[in-house]
Amino acid sequence: MKAAVFRKVHEPLTIEAVEIDEPRGREILVRTVATGVCHSDLHVVDGLGRFPLDRPYVLGHEGAGVVEAVGADVTTLKPGDHVVACLSGFCGSCAQCLAGHPNLCTGGLVTRPESAPPRLTQNGAPIRQFLGISSYAEHMLLHENSVVKIDADLPLDRAALVGCGVLTGVGAALRTSGLEAGQTVAVFGCGGVGLSIVQGARIGGARQIIGVDVFESKLDLARRMGATHVVNSANDDPAQAVRALTRGAGVDHAFEAVGNAKLVRQAIESLAIRGTATIVGVLPPDATIEFPWMAIRPECRVQTCRMGSNRFRIDIPRYLEFYRQGKLLLDEMVSRRGRLDDINDAFRAMKAGEVARSVLTFD
């Protein structure tokens, strides 16, 4: 099969022939139909992640497709099923899974152990599978607990987005934050995840949603997604602007959606009394967050968010039903379309702030 292979930091991915194993046990083989292009993949290319770089990777983790074959022990899927992959694969038996937090699974069931034959190889040499998915390829070999079946009439090029960015953003608003209807919200960073937070806040009944970004095109998108106000932080101090828009009170919920320590500080400084700042973006491993003690209001909270606190087998179908009803805008999230060969240009466009989400499709 063809796949986009990452070999060296700061270098373009290359389209190469890669071998994929047959499904074993509880694994499924999926023909990839579409994949979103996410910042987490770009972090690897830029050397910002905590991932071992001792061998090449097939990147990508926001994929959707059609099941072609299943292992002997698969019980939940069959060939022909349409599925969305999610990196929050779960074991179902660790303490976090049993407590109802499968997004925090510690069981490590959904990837093969290093002692087992690799899922991906090239001329006999193993290639790493990124986050148990590797969607920048014509096929994906996945554990059945890394996917959810969806209705066959849903467009897979839109459904793919719900496997990561939309799941994270909408879930950050509806699950992680504790947002209540009628509260106020500020979203720092209006890329794919930030726009999904805006939508989750709108769906959750926030009365005021303030989008913050340096790109006017993204602020325009934020308005379309449900932001009631926007702030261009290239022109104004965002924390001060948020306070002005809330008549000095600050917001009940502030979300950082980029993975930038400066934006985390701004989000904290924009809070109202008893407000909550939710860090959704993935910060560099060595990042530190500093802020003046007197800059925050009494009894505020700062919390992190992992993948929108999702229970993805419930949440992905639920969010796709929001899409059916016109509540969740996915068509508008797709700024650019392309093929696998366009992956490096999709990364460039992401860095330049030209897109909310790029989607690559396969034959």
N, C-alpha and C positions, 0 to 999 in steps of 0.2 A: 504494500500500500504506500501511497504518498503521505509524507508527514513533514511538518516544519520542525527542524531540529536546531536546538540551541547548543552551541559548542563552546563559546567563549564570551566572557563579559564584554559588553559594549560593541559586540559585533552582530551583524544582521543574522537572522535565522536563515537556514538554507533548506530548500525543498529537496528531500531525499527519499529513496526507497527504504522502507523499514519493514521488518518481518514482525507479525503479531501472532502470538500463540493461540491455540484453541481454548475455548472456555473449559475450565475444570471445576468440579465441585459446585459451588454456588455462584460461579461467574457467568456472565452473559457477554456475547459479542454483539455490538451495536454498530450499524452503519450510520456514520455521522451525516446528518443533514445540514446542520447549522451550528455555528459556535460564535458566541460573543467574544470580544477582545477586551480583556480586563487589565487594570493597573497591576494586579498581583503578578501577572506574567511579565509585565514590563519591569517590575522590581527585580526579577531574576536576571533579565538582560542587563540591567543597570548595576547588578551586584549588590542590591540592597536587602536581599532576603537572608534567611538563615538556612539555606538549602545547600546540601553537599554538592560540590562541583567536580567530583572525581570522574564523572562520565557525562556523556551528552544527555540532554533531556528532549522529550517531546512535550512542549508546553501546551497550555490551553486547559480550561477547567469549566467553561460555561457552555456546555454542549447539549444538544438534543438530537435524537435520531430514532431509528427503527431497529428493534431486536431482530437479529438474523439467526442466532443459535444460542442455546443455553446449556449449562453444565448439568450433570446427572442429578445434582442435589437441589436445583433451583425449584422453588415452589410458588413464587409470586408472579412470574412472567413467562411468556411464551413467544416464539417467533411471530413477527408481525405487530407486536405491541409497540406503540409510540411512547417514548420515555424522555424524561429530562434528567440529566446527571447532576449530582450535587456533591461538592467536596466534603459535606458534613456526613459522610458515611458513618454508620453506627454499628456497634456490635450487638446491642440489645440486652447485654447482661452485666455491664460494668456498673459501678455505683452511680455515675452520672446518667446513664441511660435509664436505669431503674428509678431514678429520682425524677424522670421526665425532662431531662436535659440532654437529648441525644446529640445536639450540636457540640457538646463538650465531651463526647465519648473518649475514653482513655483505653478502650479495648484493643484498638489497632487491628481489627479483623479484616478490613476491606482491602488491604494490599497484601501481596505475597511476601512472605519472609525472605530475607536475603539468601537463605539456604535453598529456596525453591527455584525452579526454572523461571527466568524472567518473563514478564509478559511481552516485552518489546526487545528486539535484538536487531543487529545489523551485521551480517556476515559472521554470525555466531557470537558477537560481542554484545553484552547487555547495554540497553539504553534505559535511562530512568524514566519512569512514568510520573508526571507532575501531579501531585495532590491526589493520586489514585485515579486520575481521569485521562489527561492527555487528549484534549479535543481538537488540537490542530493536526488532525490526521483523518484519513478516510474511514477508519474504524476505531472504536474504543472497546477495550476489554475491561469489564467492570464487575465488581461484586454486586449482587442484586440489592444489597443494602445501601448502595450508592446511587440508586435511581428511583424514580417514581413514575408509574404509568400515568399517562394523561389521555384525554379523549382524542381520538384520531382525527377529528375535524378541526382541532386547534392548529394554527400555523406554527410549525416548528421553529421558524426563524425568529418569531417573537417569543415563543415559549422558552427558547434557550436562555434568554436574558433573565428569566425568573430563577435559573439555577444558581445564580451568585449575586450579581449586583442588585437586582430588584428585590430578591429575597432578603438580602442584607439590609437595604435601605428601608423598605416597607416594614420589615420586622423590627428594625431599630425604633421606629415610631410606634408601632402597634404592640410590640411585645417587650422590648428591652426597657424603654424609657419610663413607662408608667404614665404616659400621656392620658389625660382625661379630656373629654369633650368640653370645649369652651376655653381651654388654656391657650397660651401663646408660645410660639416656636420661632427659633432662628436656626438656619441651616448654613454652616460655613463650608462652602465648596459645593458647586452645583453641577458636578459631572454626573455620571450615571448613577452612582450611589446617592449623591446629594439630591438629585431630582427624584429618586425613589423615596427618599425620606420626606421630601415635600409632598409627594403623593400620599404617603402613609399618614402624614399629619392631616392632610385634607380629608382623607377617608375616615380618620379617627375623630374628626369634628373640631380641630383647632380653629379658634376664631381669628387668629392672626398668624400668618406664616411669612417670615422674612428670609429671603434668599440672599446670600452674600457670596460674591465672586469677583474676580478681576476682569472677566470677559463679558462684554455686553451681550454677546450671542447666547451665553449660558443663562444670563439673567432673563433674557427674553423667553427662553425655554422654561425657566422656573415660573414665570408668570403663567405660561400656558398650562403648566402642571398643577397650579393651584396656589402659588405664592401671592399673597395680598400686597406685599411690598418687597422691594429689592434694594440692595446696597452695593455699589461698586467700591470695593475696598482698595482699589488703586487710587481712588479720589478722596475717600473719606475714612476716618478712623472707624472701623466697623463696630466696635463695642459702644462707642459714643453714639453712633448713628442708630444702633438698635435701641439704646436707652431713649434716644429722642423720639423714635417711632412708637415707643411704649410709654410716652409721657413720663419718662424718668424711672419707671418701675423695673425695667429689664424683663426678660422672658422667663416663662416657667420651664421651658426646655430649650437647651442649645445643643446642637449636634455638630461635631467635627467630622467631616466626610472625606478628607483628603489623605490624612496621615502626616500632618505637619504640626510640629510643636508650637509654632507661633500661632496657628489657628486654634489650637487647644486653649492657649492662654486667652485669646480673644473670646472664645466661646464662654469660658469661665467668667470673664469680666463682664459679659453681657447678661448674666443671670439676675433674676429677681430674688427677693427673699424666699428661701426654701426652694430655690430652683435646682434643676438637675442638668448637668453637662454630661452628655454621652459621647464618648470617643469611639467613633465607628471606623475611621481610617486606620490603616496599618502603618504605624510609625517605624522608622529605622530602628534596628536593635539597640543602638547606642543613644537614642534620643532621650533628652531630659526635659522636663516641664517645670518651669519656674514662673511664679506670679506673685505680686505683692499681696501680702495677707489682707491689707485693708481694701484691696480692689474688689473683693468678693463680699456678697451680702450674707447675712446670718443664716446658718443652718442649710447651706448649699451642699450639694453632693456632686462628686465626679465619679463616673463609672465607665467601664469599658463595655464593648459589645462585640460578641463573636457571631458573625454570620446572622445577625438579626434574631438571636435567641431562638433559632428556628426549630420546629419539628416538621421537617420539609415534606414528609409524606402527607401531612395535613395541610401545611401552608402553601405549597406550590399549587395543588389543585384549587385551594381557596382563592389564591391571588389570581389565578387564571380565570376563575369565575367572576372576580371583580373586573377583569378585562372584558369578558363577554358582556357584562352589564354596562360597560362604558365608564366605570369608576376608576380603573387603572389604565392609564394611557401607555401602551407599549409601542404602537406604530410610530408615535411621535418621538420615542426614545431613540429610534434607529436613525442616526445622522448620516451613516455611510454604509454601503454594501460593497462586498467584494468577494474574491475567491481566495483560496489558500495562498496563491502566489502573491497576494496583496498584503500579507501579514506585516511586513516591515513598514509599508506605507501607513498601515493602520496604527502601528506604534508611533510613527512620526506625527500623525494627525492627533493622536491622544496627547502627546507631549506638547504640541502647539496649542492645545485647547480648542481644536476645531470641531470636536465631536462630543456628543453625550455618550453614544455607544456605536461602535462599528460591529457589523455582523458579517461573517464569512459563510458562504453556502457552498455545498458540494453537489455534484450530479446525483 
